[in-house]
């Protein structure tokens, strides 16, 4: 379960980074 949570966080972090850089 912890691994799945980590993957979810990683996906959101990637999206956040992309949005942050596009600004």
Backbone as a printed PyTorch tensor [residue, N CA C, xyz], in Angstrom:
tensor([[[  0.8570,  -1.2120,   0.0000],
         [  0.0000,   0.0000,   0.0000],
         [  0.8870,   1.2550,   0.0000]],

        [[  1.9760,   1.2110,   0.7680],
         [  2.8600,   2.3810,   0.8450],
         [  3.4260,   2.6960,  -0.5410]],

        [[  3.7950,   1.6590,  -1.2840],
         [  4.3550,   1.8760,  -2.6270],
         [  3.3330,   2.5690,  -3.5140]],

        [[  2.0880,   2.1130,  -3.4670],
         [  1.0410,   2.7290,  -4.2990],
         [  0.8890,   4.2050,  -3.9450]],

        [[  0.9360,   4.4960,  -2.6550],
         [  0.8000,   5.8940,  -2.2270],
         [  1.9630,   6.7170,  -2.7750]],

        [[  3.1650,   6.1470,  -2.7130],
         [  4.3450,   6.8500,  -3.2190],
         [  4.1850,   7.1390,  -4.7010]],

        [[  3.6950,   6.1640,  -5.4690],
         [  3.5160,   6.3570,  -6.9110],
         [  2.5030,   7.4700,  -7.1600]],

        [[  1.4350,   7.4950,  -6.3790],
         [  0.4110,   8.5440,  -6.5350],
         [  1.0420,   9.9100,  -6.2780]],

        [[  1.8010,  10.0150,  -5.2030],
         [  2.4530,  11.2840,  -4.8710],
         [  3.4020,  11.6890,  -5.9910]],

        [[  4.1480,  10.7240,  -6.5160],
         [  5.0860,  11.0060,  -7.5950],
         [  4.3650,  11.5570,  -8.8170]],

        [[  3.2030,  10.9530,  -9.1450],
         [  2.4340,  11.4350, -10.3070],
         [  1.9910,  12.8750, -10.0810]],

        [[  1.4790,  13.1490,  -8.8970],
         [  1.0150,  14.5170,  -8.6100],
         [  2.1930,  15.4910,  -8.6240]],

        [[  3.3400,  15.0390,  -8.1190],
         [  4.5190,  15.9050,  -8.1000],
         [  4.9280,  16.2410,  -9.5390]],

        [[  4.8730,  15.2450, -10.4190],
         [  5.2330,  15.5000, -11.8160],
         [  4.2940,  16.5350, -12.4110]],

        [[  2.9950,  16.3640, -12.1710],
         [  2.0090,  17.3190, -12.6990],
         [  2.2770,  18.7090, -12.1290]],

        [[  2.5290,  18.7720, -10.8430],
         [  2.7810,  20.0560, -10.1870],
         [  4.0200,  20.7150, -10.7850]],

        [[  5.0750,  19.9330, -10.9770],
         [  6.3060,  20.4920, -11.5540],
         [  6.0370,  21.0290, -12.9440]],

        [[  5.2800,  20.2880, -13.7510],
         [  4.9750,  20.7320, -15.1110],
         [  4.2060,  22.0530, -15.0730]],

        [[  3.2150,  22.1220, -14.2170],
         [  2.4230,  23.3490, -14.1140],
         [  3.3010,  24.4980, -13.6330]],

        [[  4.1360,  24.2200, -12.6610],
         [  4.9910,  25.2650, -12.0930],
         [  5.9410,  25.8170, -13.1560]],

        [[  6.4680,  24.9280, -14.0010],
         [  7.4240,  25.3750, -15.0250],
         [  6.7120,  26.1120, -16.1540]],

        [[  5.4710,  25.7420, -16.4220],
         [  4.7560,  26.3730, -17.5430],
         [  4.3870,  27.8210, -17.2170]],

        [[  4.3640,  28.1690, -15.9460],
         [  3.9760,  29.5400, -15.5660],
         [  5.0790,  30.5160, -15.9410]]])
